[in-house]
Amino acid sequence: MAPGRRGAGSGGVYARGLRYLRARWRVLGRLGGWSVLETAQTFLTGYAPAHALDEGFLAGRPGTGLVWLGVAGLGVLVGAYGTVRVYAAVAALVEPLRDALVRRVVGRGVREADAGALSGLTQQVEIARDTFAGLVMVSRSFVFTAVGAVVGLASLDPLLLLVVGPPLAAGLGLFAATLRPLARRQGEFLVADEALADGLGRVCPGLRDITAAGAEERVAADAGRLVDREQRAAYALAHWSVLRVASLALGGQLPIVLLLVCAPWLLSRGVTAGALVGALAYVTQSLLPALHNLVHGLGTSGSRLVVVLRRLVREPTPESEPSPVAHADTDEPNAHPEHASSTPPSRGTDGCRPAEPPAVPALRLTSLTFAYGPAATPVVDQLDLTLADGAHLAVVGPSGIGKSTLTALVAGLLRPTAGEIRLCGYPVPSPGAAARRVLIPQEAYVHTGTLAENLAHLRSGPVPEKELLAAAEAVGLTPLLEALGGPEASVDPAALSAGERQLVALARAYLSPAPLVLLDEATCHLDPRAEERAERAFAERPGTTLVVVAHRISSARRAGHVLLMDGPRTAYGTHDELVRESPAYQQLVGGWTAVPPKTLVSGSEPALPLRDPDRVDAVAGPGLAGDRGHVVAHGPVGQVQASRDLRDGGPLGREG
């Protein structure tokens, strides 16, 4: 926002504030009337001790001195009573403001279906009320305290006012001159701080999504800009705060020094010792605390009040800035510096193949090594693997050996300890690679909304209903789609079985533009017949390379090649080749048992135990950040590295 608009916004808030106060002049009059009692207390703070010394203790009349001190004590009681009445008047001034803001916020929420209305009602309105009350108390206290102190100094001796008055006026003048720019800097800092907190609040829950999208550098750059912006605002605020401190020192502390330095001159001009002590009491006990509260109250709370009120009345703020996650949502491959010339993927018959030869492998692993810690035994050790475009690979092995870890590495959820991963020619992790793969872990994610919204979650634009129905038919979702009432039917995730959620996730992945599909036990809740249908659908999808973490022997038989992960006995080949040549694979196949065909129900069980200990569950949601949703499963955050991942695993040797 231009500076002129910013000024206009603040001016609008100030104009509304003045109209609000003018409409409540009776309350202001009552507030001023009760504040006079505090003025009397301030007046007696210096006047009574001065006379107690001059007319009592220094004159040899302690009784008179005690009487004057009693008068000072009486002034404290009167001031306390006035303060109690002041709070009631402040409440009468502040509560109507809160009520008006609540009506405005609620009205906006009802009219505009504003999702932030509840937050505005419960937080910002309360901040506005409390801050406004504090400002009223601070401003009123300074005005009436200053009046009482000035009248008291003049009553004791005009020379005292000559010493105290000029630095006090200079300090107030300096503070007044810096008030508007200081408030503007404070407002900029507050909004920058809130923008950073909001950005990080959106980024942190989606860290795994961002990793899956290969958007770490982009999100870090956006977050870095927010951090730099807050730092600049903090530096600017600190520079102006120096002047605020200077005004406090000039108006509140310099008079103390001048009174002490000028004491001999004042005494020689007839100022009494009691009057000098009274002047010091005025400055130290009344003026300095009141000025301190005024400077810090208006300098901090005032600008916060303006920022909050501007938001509540829906005036634009110059500091609005998109969240870093908002940038990550697009996941444009061009955003990565290594792929400035890349374009968004378009799945077709060519898959990962470029327009001109030579052909690019769909997936290439070179000396891939990964361990969950510097001293841990590698879960994947020096693995080399190349998958041509359109290949169909099944990954098998004992539970805990690292199959899900491998898919997480390929998806970019984990970074390899050593070696290189390239997906369609793009290094992993990177935006280009993330845009060309879709990972479906075991726990399928379905969000509240229509079935069509769930299925089109990975697409950048609307999906024709004909295409939705074709995808549903391909993976076996059609019976559920019809039972729910069609693509536009609402979906209650809690009402779906685990198998039904997996079918929704499979159809969603089928509709995605990604040419590499990673099924990490994504069909474990389906019966063998439904599993076969889903896997064949992806295998026959044009331009698709399929990697399946298998939990049934039938998946391995359907695949063109099988990767056996079994520590030093790692092997690669077709199913028939491994049955003939790999004792470890023979043993694994012998342990597989068939599951009788069933209809699709949530209780259908796989042949082998699920949930590998090295499970990596990607987090996804309706607003998946940084990847357009190319992770379609949901699991708790914080399980990427679990100590049990190495319980049964051994080193994975080079492909043999």
Buried (B, 14 or more C-beta within 10 A) or exposed (E): EEEEEBEBBBEBBEEBBEEBBEEBEEBBEBBBEBBBBBBBBBBBBBBBBBBBBBBBBEEEEEEBBEBBBEBBEBBEEBBEBBBEBBEEBBEBBBEBBBEBBBEBBBEBBEEEEBEBBEEBBEEBBBBBBBBBBBBBBBBBBBBBBBBBBBBBBEBBBEBBBBBBBBBBEBBBEBBEEBBEEBBBBBBBBBBBBBBBEBBBEBBEBBBBBBBBBBBBBBBBEBBEBBBEBBEEBBEBBEEBBEBBEBBBBBBBBBBBEBBEEBBEEBEEEEBBBBBBBBBBBBBBBBBBBBBBBBBBBBBBBBBBBBBBBBBBBEBEBBBEBEBBBBBBBBBBBBBBEEBEEBEBBEBEEBBBBEEEEEEBBBBBBBEBBBBBEEEBBBBBBBBBBEBBBBBBBBBBBBBBBBBBBBBBBBBBBBEBBBBEBBBBBBBBBBBBBBBBBBBBBBBBBBBEEBBBBBBBBBBEEEBEEEBBBBBBBBBBBBEBBEEBEBBEEEBEBEEBBBBBBBBBBBBBBBBBBBBBBBBBBBBBBBBBBBBBBBBBBBBEBEBBBBBBBBBBBBBBBBBBBBBBBBBEBBBBBBBEBBBEEBEBBEEBBEEBEEBEEBEBEEEBEBBBEEEBBBBBBBBBBEBBBBBBBBBBBBBEBEEBEBEEBBEBBBBBBEBE
